[in-house]
Amino acid sequence: MHTCVPPPRYRRLEAMLQQASYFCGLPPMIDIITVSTYDAKKLATDLVRLLEAEEHTVRVLVGRSSESAIEDAQASRDGVLIIWSEDAPSQTYMREWLRLIDPSRLIEIATAPGWPESKTRKAAVIDFSNWRGERGGRAWNALSDRLRAVARVIEPPKPPARHAALALGFASLAAVGAAVSVRANQDLIVPPAEDAAHQARIAHLDAPTDAVGGVIYATEPASLDDLATVPNLRTLNAAQLHVPPVEFTQVRLAPIPEVRDPTLIERLQQFNPLANDETADNTQP
């Protein structure tokens, strides 16, 4: 059986990437245990889906049966995510998880107020009451920061390899030695002799001596008086045009009679028998 050992340069690159992941970007991959009551089971499922998408290994414990796993969780190096839902503070096994697990590995989130107080708590409880099941937002960013802090406790960043530091020191010494050598031999370097014929072909230009500096003479622009010198324009010998005045006549038209259809009231009055009787009475002597 053969064992594949990566070359030293790949091991150094892996160590540098692991060290950088602790301080920026996504939280490092760690094993997580979620503990909750049954009323927070859906929230735990959503968290598992997103955390596993970030390549975390998540183990879900729901209900009173999770109390039997406390002893194994104490001996492991897993992060423990406790969900304080509305029913969680009243359950004894949830308080036991809070009391027996190392506070530096605890990650606490809450969907309702009333979580128990703890004097050994290392970080504040994260409010997930308004979380919508997606990445981003204040709650998810706070959870990522806490996961990053727990990862630094569980798996502290490895120091850079010793041979890498030695190689960097040797490279620095070599660069300093090369710079000192160049400085010491700088006076021994003789510049190449210039060709006399080439120097003779170079044109020497002298700076102009005229029209440089001196008084500035301002010229006044032309004024209205200069028009007096312009000759008069020639007049045309043509008779003046006389336009007779135009007389306007006012037209008086007869008024146009008003023509319209009788209204509904006027039509109804024509069928009124009482109005016809009054008209007949008025016509009799």
Protein Blocks (a to p, Z undefined) as FASTA:
>chain_A
ZZddddfklmmmmmmmmmmmmmgcjdddddddddddfklmmmmmmmmmmmmmnopacddd
edjklmmmmmmmmmmccdcdddddfklmmpmklmmmmmmpcfklpccddfbehiacdfkb
fbdcddfklcghiaedjklmmmmmmmmmmmmmmmgcddddfklmmmmmmmmmmmmmmmmm
mmmmmmmpccddddfklmmmpccddddfehpghjddddddddfklmmmpccddddddddd
ddddddddddddddddddddddfklmmmmmpmklmmmmmmmmpZZ
